[in-house]
Every structure is written in structure tokens, then in C-alpha cells.
């Protein structure tokens, strides 16, 4: 069974993108290359992964992703320690 992660990427416009993956390095590379990355990065660039946490399976990762997306920007910044 694959290990799932929830992650946050900082974009070139300083916005924060949250997603899930089984491979953090590969997913960041996809976002940065524009191939297989999220549509979110079509008008901005993925700069760096600023946060990740392990999740209990895909379902757990999706639930945690939804919870993080509901946070305010201030709360997301607190989560990543900024």
C-alpha cells in the first residue's frame, strides 16, 4: 500500500496550493514543469514545497486536504510555520 501525503506549495504570486500525492518530489517537479501539474499553476509558477504531512491512505489524505483548504491564509501560514 502506498504512503499518501498532503502538501502545500508556494506559488510565484505567494499564494499557497494544497494537494495530495504518493511522491512529493515527483509531484513538485510536475507542478514546476507544467506537465501533469494542476491547472492552478497555468498563470503562476510553483516555487517550493513548504509543507507536507503523511496521511492514512488516499481517503485520509483527501479529508485532510479539504480541511487545510478551508483554513484561512493566516492559519495556513501558521501551519507551515511562517
C-alpha positions as CSV (number, residue, x, y, z in Angstrom):
1,X,0.0,0.0,0.0
2,X,1.3,3.4,-1.0
3,X,2.1,6.1,1.5
4,X,0.0,9.2,0.9
5,X,0.9,12.8,1.7
6,X,-0.8,16.2,1.9
7,X,1.4,19.1,0.8
8,X,1.4,22.8,0.3
9,X,3.3,24.5,-2.5
10,X,4.1,28.2,-2.5
11,X,3.5,29.8,-5.9
12,X,5.2,32.7,-7.6
13,X,2.4,35.1,-6.6
14,X,2.9,34.0,-2.9
15,X,-0.3,32.0,-2.9
16,X,-0.5,28.6,-1.4
17,X,-1.7,25.5,-3.3
18,X,-2.7,22.3,-1.3
19,X,-2.8,18.8,-2.9
20,X,-2.2,15.1,-2.2
21,X,0.3,12.7,-3.7
22,X,2.3,9.5,-3.1
23,X,5.6,11.0,-4.2
24,X,6.4,14.6,-3.1
25,X,9.4,15.2,-5.3
26,X,7.7,13.9,-8.4
27,X,4.6,16.0,-7.8
28,X,6.6,19.2,-7.2
29,X,8.5,18.6,-10.4
30,X,5.3,18.1,-12.3
31,X,3.9,21.4,-11.0
32,X,7.1,23.2,-11.9
33,X,7.3,21.7,-15.4
34,X,3.7,22.4,-16.3
35,X,3.3,18.8,-17.4
36,X,0.7,16.8,-15.4
37,X,0.6,19.7,-12.9
38,X,-2.5,21.4,-11.6
39,X,-4.4,24.0,-13.7
40,X,-3.7,26.3,-10.8
41,X,-0.2,26.7,-12.0
42,X,-1.1,27.9,-15.5
43,X,-0.8,31.5,-14.6
44,X,1.8,31.2,-11.9
45,X,4.8,29.1,-11.2
46,X,5.3,26.5,-8.4
47,X,8.3,27.8,-6.4
48,X,8.7,25.4,-3.5
49,X,7.0,22.8,-1.3
50,X,6.6,24.5,2.0
51,X,4.7,21.8,4.0
52,X,3.9,18.1,3.9
53,X,2.4,15.6,6.2
54,X,1.8,11.8,6.0
55,X,-1.8,10.7,5.8
56,X,-3.6,7.4,6.4
57,X,-4.4,6.3,2.9
58,X,-5.9,8.2,0.0
59,X,-9.1,8.8,1.8
60,X,-7.3,10.3,4.8
61,X,-5.2,12.5,2.6
62,X,-8.3,13.8,0.8
63,X,-10.1,14.6,4.0
64,X,-7.0,16.4,5.4
65,X,-6.6,18.3,2.1
66,X,-10.2,19.5,2.3
67,X,-9.6,20.6,5.9
68,X,-6.5,22.6,5.0
69,X,-8.1,24.2,2.0
70,X,-10.8,25.6,4.3
71,X,-8.3,27.3,6.5
72,X,-7.7,31.0,6.2
73,X,-4.4,32.1,4.8
74,X,-3.2,33.2,8.2
75,X,-4.0,29.7,9.6
76,X,-2.2,28.1,6.7
77,X,0.9,30.3,7.3
78,X,0.8,29.2,11.0
79,X,0.6,25.6,9.9
80,X,3.7,25.9,7.8
81,X,5.5,27.9,10.5
82,X,5.7,31.3,8.7
